[in-house]
Amino acid sequence: MPEDHSLAPTDRHALAQDRIKGLARRTFNRNVLSEIGGFSGLFTLDGERFPDPVLVASSDGVGNKLELAIQLGLHSSIGADLVNHCVNDIAVQGASPLFFLDYFATGHLDPEVVQQVISGLVDACKANGCALLGGETAETPWLYRAGTYELAGFLTGAVSRSHLLTGEAIREGDCLLGLASNGLHTTGYSFALQQLLKTAGYRPDQYVNEIGDKVGAALMRPHRSYLAPIRKLIQAEVASGFSHITGGGLTENLPRVLPRGLCAQIDLSSWEPPPLFTHLQQLGGLEMEEMLRTYNMGIGLVAVVPPDRLKRAQQTLKRINERFWVLGRVVRRASPRVVYG
């Protein structure tokens, strides 16, 4: 990370803030009542759009993917990863994103790097229809080694209470539709970096036949936003619930949406994991059970669909060119909560 040592810390901070202000304004809409730089951000809730509103909030980071992003200098893409992850976490409950806040901390502020990170946040906020309302940019040299930084995000959305998705509508016999991921998204990077860069000794710019791509490119594919397909399925009235497949994979994320006494029965032959996951398994010697608990294995979102609405759900996804597979169905069983076959 290049640093401008000719500027005092206060000057670097002021320069970074000026650049953030200009970028953030690109995401503002009529609901934003404040400017960047105040003590807090102000946002008015549209009562006509959200009668009887419920606020839905999420916060997250990007984990060890940040280490590779810094190494490769791909600072804007990591911002998009962060926004999309948070958007998915609220969208699965039927909520629409309203505004996003970020926390950026580093040992020595580099305004150029800050600008790239915020540019990624801004582009993703605009794509998801939410405002970048504010955040915190901190310089703490006693916490972070030179050239590194930490990034976290906080998203608030809203949904009318009558449209809130909690999983309570899921029933025995419902079908599980898996939507394609774009790679690792933001989980499992500790193991992936260890196996690919250290065990196998690959360089980030090295093309690997078993992966079908350069290592760095495969690992830095952005975390997808599933807001559009979720909205389409909700509008078509075909979904009884959704699960965002993040850390913990299908094994730990599907039970988070299933009512007590129900289990997800998944046919492992219903889809083929992308080559990156297969190669990681070969390098690390992990059993499939552990892979399914660590990675999304090519499935980034699961939609739970009543069987009599399956055809309409499939048609809805085909119309937007969404890749999906029928993974299995919901069955009555208390434990384990996910069964593979």
Secondary structure in CASP SS format (residue, H / E / C, confidence):
PFRMAT SS
TARGET T0000
AUTHOR 0000-0000-0000
METHOD secondary structure of the structure
MODEL  1
M C 1.00
P C 1.00
E C 1.00
D C 1.00
H C 1.00
S C 1.00
L C 1.00
A C 1.00
P H 1.00
T H 1.00
D H 1.00
R H 1.00
H H 1.00
A H 1.00
L H 1.00
A H 1.00
Q H 1.00
D H 1.00
R H 1.00
I H 1.00
K H 1.00
G H 1.00
L H 1.00
A H 1.00
R H 1.00
R H 1.00
T H 1.00
F C 1.00
N C 1.00
R C 1.00
N C 1.00
V E 1.00
L C 1.00
S C 1.00
E C 1.00
I C 1.00
G C 1.00
G C 1.00
F C 1.00
S C 1.00
G C 1.00
L C 1.00
F E 1.00
T C 1.00
L C 1.00
D C 1.00
G C 1.00
E C 1.00
R C 1.00
F C 1.00
P C 1.00
D C 1.00
P E 1.00
V E 1.00
L E 1.00
V E 1.00
A E 1.00
S E 1.00
S E 1.00
D E 1.00
G E 1.00
V C 1.00
G C 1.00
N C 1.00
K H 1.00
L H 1.00
E H 1.00
L H 1.00
A H 1.00
I H 1.00
Q H 1.00
L H 1.00
G C 1.00
L C 1.00
H H 1.00
S H 1.00
S H 1.00
I H 1.00
G H 1.00
A H 1.00
D H 1.00
L H 1.00
V H 1.00
N H 1.00
H H 1.00
C H 1.00
V H 1.00
N H 1.00
D H 1.00
I H 1.00
A H 1.00
V C 1.00
Q C 1.00
G C 1.00
A C 1.00
S E 1.00
P E 1.00
L E 1.00
F E 1.00
F E 1.00
L E 1.00
D E 1.00
Y E 1.00
F E 1.00
A E 1.00
T E 1.00
G C 1.00
H C 1.00
L C 1.00
D C 1.00
P H 1.00
E H 1.00
V H 1.00
V H 1.00
Q H 1.00
Q H 1.00
V H 1.00
I H 1.00
S H 1.00
G H 1.00
L H 1.00
V H 1.00
D H 1.00
A H 1.00
C H 1.00
K H 1.00
A H 1.00
N H 1.00
G C 1.00
C C 1.00
A E 1.00
L E 1.00
L E 1.00
G E 1.00
G E 1.00
E E 1.00
T E 1.00
A E 1.00
E E 1.00
T C 1.00
P C 1.00
W C 1.00
L C 1.00
Y C 1.00
R C 1.00
A C 1.00
G C 1.00
T C 1.00
Y E 1.00
E E 1.00
L E 1.00
A E 1.00
G E 1.00
F E 1.00
L E 1.00
T E 1.00
G E 1.00
A E 1.00
V E 1.00
S E 1.00
R H 1.00
S H 1.00
H H 1.00
L C 1.00
L C 1.00
T C 1.00
G C 1.00
E C 1.00
A C 1.00
I C 1.00
R C 1.00
E C 1.00
G C 1.00
D C 1.00
C E 1.00
L E 1.00
L E 1.00
G E 1.00
L E 1.00
A E 1.00
S C 1.00
N C 1.00
G C 1.00
L C 1.00
H C 1.00
T C 1.00
T C 1.00
G C 1.00
Y H 1.00
S H 1.00
F H 1.00
A H 1.00
L H 1.00
Q H 1.00
Q H 1.00
L H 1.00
L H 1.00
K H 1.00
T H 1.00
A C 1.00
G C 1.00
Y C 1.00
R C 1.00
P C 1.00
D C 1.00
Q C 1.00
Y E 1.00
V E 1.00
N C 1.00
E C 1.00
I C 1.00
G C 1.00
D E 1.00
K E 1.00
V H 1.00
G H 1.00
A H 1.00
A H 1.00
L H 1.00
M C 1.00
R C 1.00
P C 1.00
H C 1.00
R C 1.00
S C 1.00
Y C 1.00
L H 1.00
A H 1.00
P H 1.00
I H 1.00
R H 1.00
K H 1.00
L H 1.00
I H 1.00
Q H 1.00
A C 1.00
E C 1.00
V C 1.00
A C 1.00
S C 1.00
G E 1.00
F E 1.00
S E 1.00
H E 1.00
I C 1.00
T C 1.00
G C 1.00
G C 1.00
G H 1.00
L H 1.00
T H 1.00
E H 1.00
N H 1.00
L H 1.00
P H 1.00
R H 1.00
V C 1.00
L C 1.00
P C 1.00
R C 1.00
G C 1.00
L E 1.00
C E 1.00
A E 1.00
Q E 1.00
I E 1.00
D C 1.00
L H 1.00
S H 1.00
S H 1.00
W C 1.00
E C 1.00
P C 1.00
P C 1.00
P H 1.00
L H 1.00
F H 1.00
T H 1.00
H H 1.00
L H 1.00
Q H 1.00
Q H 1.00
L H 1.00
G H 1.00
G C 1.00
L C 1.00
E C 1.00
M H 1.00
E H 1.00
E H 1.00
M H 1.00
L H 1.00
R H 1.00
T H 1.00
Y C 1.00
N C 1.00
M C 1.00
G C 1.00
I E 1.00
G E 1.00
L E 1.00
V E 1.00
A E 1.00
V E 1.00
V E 1.00
P C 1.00
P H 1.00
D H 1.00
R H 1.00
L H 1.00
K H 1.00
R H 1.00
A H 1.00
Q H 1.00
Q H 1.00
T H 1.00
L H 1.00
K H 1.00
R H 1.00
I C 1.00
N C 1.00
E C 1.00
R C 1.00
F E 1.00
W E 1.00
V E 1.00
L E 1.00
G E 1.00
R E 1.00
V E 1.00
V E 1.00
R E 1.00
R C 1.00
A C 1.00
S C 1.00
P C 1.00
R C 1.00
V E 1.00
V E 1.00
Y E 1.00
G C 1.00
END
